[in-house]
Amino acid sequence: MSDVHTAASRDDEQAVSLAFGWKRLRTYWWVAALGLLTGAALGLALGLSESGVWRAQAIVYLGQPFSPLGGGQIQSLATSPENVNAIVHSESALRRAAVLSGIPLSSLRSSVAVSSTTTTSLSAKTAAEQLRGTVPLAEISVKGRGAHKVEVAADALSSRVVARISSYVAGKVSLLKHEVASSTAQLKAADARIARAEAEQAALVSNGSPTVEKLLVSANLNSVIATTDDKRTSLQDDLGSAEQLLNLATTVEMGRIVEPAVASKSTARSSASSLLVGALIGLIVGVIAALAAEPIVGRRRRSQAGV
């Protein structure tokens, strides 16, 4: 019997508490309304401030440097993606990007991010093949105000990375281009020499020189043609090898910007959603403040009455 009486007393107390709380809310409704309006205003302001923030991301291929003759992969700046982070956050790189983009250096320091990803060729089977099939990519992003500014900053930092990590390959490409140009020039000279010798042979037919002299001259021209043709064959082999190494260096070994930076909104949250979230939080805070207002006001009145 006492348990039933206790339960009934608790129900009555809860009903009284709810009624008393509802009365406080009706009395201090303006506190809850003020919290609602304040939260909505703050949420809207936050949404509008974030709407002007952009993020631009560039994708950089780090390259895979090989030995001078195109053998195995060698260790270099490009083989460690951590080097990209060090280069991007260096003071000289940040200052250059700040000057080119117009973003303050202090803001740029905290708005640059680097992440790396590695994709492996599906045809790789052995561990060595997987190592050769690894394609290191680095994502360099800049966050800030102004779409064009963050694009310029991200591209500037990406270009800096490519220039630093590809110095060895750039020198290799320069030497290979010189070799290709030299072999091409020598091939043209050899072709011209063979053409002159063949023209001289054709001219012997109508030449009035003695037969013995014609035979000697023809034999000499045949020797020149044969020797030059052998040299031309060797030059063609050298040119083919140099062109293959040059193609390997420029397409595989050399780092480059795979995708230039393109700015996009950094947050998907709209001003409307920010307003609603802010209003809800403000309403909750306002209701709590309204419920707590009566004891505070009563205590102040009693304190003033006592004075």
C-alpha positions in Angstrom: 0.0 0.0 0.0 2.8 2.3 0.9 4.5 1.6 -2.5 1.3 2.6 -4.4 1.1 5.8 -2.3 4.8 6.6 -3.0 4.4 6.0 -6.8 1.3 8.3 -6.8 3.2 11.0 -5.0 6.0 10.8 -7.5 3.5 11.2 -10.4 2.0 14.2 -8.7 5.4 15.8 -8.2 6.3 15.2 -11.8 3.0 16.7 -13.0 3.6 19.7 -10.7 7.2 20.1 -12.0 6.0 20.0 -15.6 3.3 22.5 -14.9 5.6 24.8 -13.0 8.2 24.5 -15.9 5.5 25.3 -18.5 4.5 28.3 -16.4 8.1 29.6 -16.4 8.3 29.2 -20.1 5.1 31.2 -20.7 6.4 33.9 -18.3 9.8 34.1 -19.8 9.0 33.2 -23.4 11.0 36.2 -24.6 14.2 34.6 -23.3 13.6 31.5 -25.4 12.7 33.7 -28.4 15.9 35.7 -27.9 17.9 32.5 -27.8 16.2 31.4 -31.0 16.9 34.6 -32.8 20.5 34.9 -31.6 21.3 31.3 -32.6 19.7 31.8 -36.0 21.7 35.0 -36.5 25.0 33.4 -35.5 24.3 30.3 -37.7 23.5 32.5 -40.7 26.7 34.6 -40.1 28.8 31.4 -39.9 27.2 30.0 -43.1 27.8 33.3 -45.0 31.4 33.5 -43.7 32.2 29.9 -44.8 30.5 30.4 -48.2 33.5 32.5 -49.4 36.1 29.8 -48.6 37.5 27.9 -51.5 39.7 24.9 -51.8 41.9 24.1 -54.8 43.8 20.8 -55.3 46.5 19.9 -57.8 47.6 16.3 -58.4 51.4 15.8 -59.0 53.0 12.8 -60.4 56.4 12.4 -58.6 58.1 10.3 -61.2 60.2 7.2 -61.0 63.9 8.0 -61.8 66.0 5.1 -63.3 69.7 4.7 -63.8 71.3 6.6 -66.7 71.0 3.6 -69.0 67.4 2.9 -68.0 68.0 0.1 -65.6 66.6 -0.2 -62.1 64.9 2.6 -60.2 67.3 4.7 -58.1 66.7 6.6 -54.8 66.0 10.3 -55.3 63.8 13.1 -54.0 60.9 11.6 -56.0 61.0 8.2 -54.3 59.8 9.6 -51.0 56.4 11.3 -50.9 57.4 12.9 -47.5 59.8 15.1 -49.4 56.8 16.8 -51.1 55.4 17.9 -47.7 58.8 19.3 -46.7 59.2 21.3 -50.0 55.6 22.6 -50.0 55.9 23.9 -46.4 59.4 25.4 -46.9 59.5 29.1 -46.3 60.9 29.9 -49.8 58.1 28.0 -51.5 55.4 29.5 -49.4 56.7 33.0 -50.0 56.8 32.5 -53.7 53.2 31.2 -53.7 52.1 34.1 -51.5 53.6 36.6 -53.9 52.1 35.0 -57.0 48.6 34.4 -55.5 48.2 37.4 -53.3 47.3 35.3 -50.3 49.0 36.6 -47.1 51.9 34.5 -46.1 50.5 34.0 -42.5 47.3 32.7 -43.9 49.0 30.5 -46.5 51.1 28.7 -43.9 48.1 27.2 -42.2 46.0 26.6 -45.3 48.3 24.2 -47.3 47.8 20.5 -47.0 49.6 17.5 -48.7 48.4 14.0 -49.0 49.9 11.1 -51.0 48.4 8.1 -52.7 49.9 5.1 -54.3 48.3 3.1 -57.1 49.8 -0.2 -58.2 49.4 -1.7 -61.7 47.0 -4.7 -61.7 49.3 -6.6 -64.0 52.1 -6.6 -61.4 52.7 -10.1 -60.0 56.1 -10.3 -58.3 57.3 -8.0 -55.6 59.8 -6.4 -58.1 57.1 -5.9 -60.7 54.9 -4.3 -58.1 57.7 -1.9 -57.1 58.1 -1.0 -60.8 54.4 -0.6 -61.2 54.0 1.8 -58.3 52.8 5.2 -59.4 53.3 7.8 -56.6 50.9 10.7 -56.7 50.8 13.7 -54.3 47.7 15.9 -53.8 48.6 19.5 -52.9 45.7 21.6 -51.8 45.3 25.2 -50.7 42.3 26.6 -48.8 41.3 30.2 -48.6 39.2 33.1 -49.9 39.2 33.8 -53.6 38.9 30.9 -56.1 41.6 32.2 -58.4 44.0 32.9 -55.6 43.9 29.4 -54.2 44.3 28.0 -57.7 47.4 30.1 -58.4 48.9 29.2 -55.0 48.3 25.4 -55.4 49.7 25.5 -59.0 52.8 27.5 -57.8 53.5 25.0 -55.0 53.0 22.1 -57.4 55.4 23.6 -59.9 57.9 24.1 -57.1 57.7 20.4 -56.2 58.1 19.2 -59.8 61.2 21.5 -60.3 62.8 20.2 -57.1 62.2 16.5 -57.4 63.0 16.2 -61.1 66.4 17.9 -61.2 68.2 14.6 -61.9 65.7 13.6 -64.6 65.8 17.1 -66.1 69.6 16.8 -66.6 69.1 13.4 -68.0 66.5 14.6 -70.5 68.8 17.5 -71.6 71.7 15.1 -72.3 69.4 12.7 -74.2 68.0 15.5 -76.3 71.5 16.5 -77.2 72.4 12.9 -78.1 69.2 12.6 -80.3 70.0 15.9 -82.0 73.7 14.9 -82.6 72.7 11.4 -84.0 70.1 13.0 -86.2 72.6 15.5 -87.6 75.1 12.7 -88.3 72.5 10.6 -90.0 71.6 13.5 -92.3 75.4 14.0 -93.1 75.7 10.2 -93.8 72.7 10.2 -96.1 74.1 13.2 -97.9 77.5 11.5 -98.3 75.9 8.3 -99.7 73.8 10.4 -102.1 76.9 12.2 -103.4 78.8 9.0 -103.9 75.9 7.4 -105.8 75.6 10.5 -107.9 79.3 10.3 -108.7 78.9 6.7 -109.7 76.0 7.6 -112.0 78.2 10.3 -113.6 80.9 7.8 -114.4 78.7 6.2 -117.1 78.9 9.3 -119.2 82.4 10.2 -118.2 85.0 9.9 -120.9 87.7 8.7 -118.6 89.5 5.4 -119.3 87.9 2.2 -118.1 90.6 1.4 -115.6 90.2 4.8 -114.0 86.4 4.4 -113.9 86.8 1.1 -112.1 89.2 2.5 -109.6 86.9 5.5 -108.9 83.8 3.2 -108.7 85.6 0.9 -106.3 86.5 3.8 -104.1 82.9 5.1 -104.2 81.6 1.7 -103.3 83.9 1.6 -100.3 82.7 5.0 -99.2 79.1 4.0 -99.6 79.6 0.7 -97.7 81.5 2.3 -94.9 79.0 5.2 -94.6 76.1 2.8 -94.7 77.6 0.8 -91.8 78.0 4.0 -89.9 74.5 5.0 -90.7 73.2 1.7 -89.3 75.1 2.2 -86.1 73.8 5.8 -85.9 70.2 4.6 -86.4 70.6 2.1 -83.5 72.1 4.8 -81.3 69.3 7.2 -82.2 66.6 4.6 -81.5 68.1 3.8 -78.1 68.4 7.5 -77.2 64.8 8.2 -78.3 63.5 5.3 -76.2 65.5 6.5 -73.2 64.2 10.0 -73.8 60.6 8.8 -74.0 61.1 6.8 -70.8 62.6 9.9 -69.0 59.9 12.3 -70.1 56.8 10.0 -69.6 57.8 7.9 -66.7 60.8 9.3 -64.8 60.0 13.0 -65.0 57.6 14.4 -62.4 54.8 16.6 -63.6 51.4 18.1 -62.7 48.8 15.6 -63.7 45.8 17.7 -62.9 46.1 21.5 -62.4 44.3 23.1 -59.4 40.6 23.9 -59.8 38.8 25.7 -57.0 35.6 24.4 -55.4 33.6 25.4 -52.4 35.3 24.0 -49.3 32.1 23.2 -47.5 28.8 21.7 -48.6 26.9 23.3 -45.8 24.4 26.0 -47.0 23.4 29.2 -45.3 19.9 27.8 -44.8 21.1 24.7 -43.0 23.5 26.8 -40.9 20.6 29.1 -40.0 18.4 26.1 -38.9 21.1 24.5 -36.9 21.9 27.8 -35.2 18.3 28.5 -34.5 17.8 25.0 -32.9 20.8 25.4 -30.7 19.7 28.9 -29.7 16.2 27.7 -28.9 17.6 24.9 -26.6 19.8 27.4 -24.8 17.0 29.9 -24.6 14.6 27.3 -23.1 17.2 26.4 -20.5 17.8 30.1 -19.7 14.0 30.7 -19.4 13.7 27.8 -16.9 16.5 29.1 -14.9 15.4 32.7 -15.1 12.7 32.5 -12.3 15.1 31.4 -9.5 17.7 34.0 -10.5 15.1 36.8 -10.7 13.5 35.7 -7.4 16.9 35.6 -5.7 17.7 39.1 -7.0 14.4 40.4 -5.7 14.9 38.9 -2.3 18.4 40.4 -2.2 17.1 43.8 -3.1 14.3 43.5 -0.6 16.7 42.6 2.1 18.8 45.7 1.3 
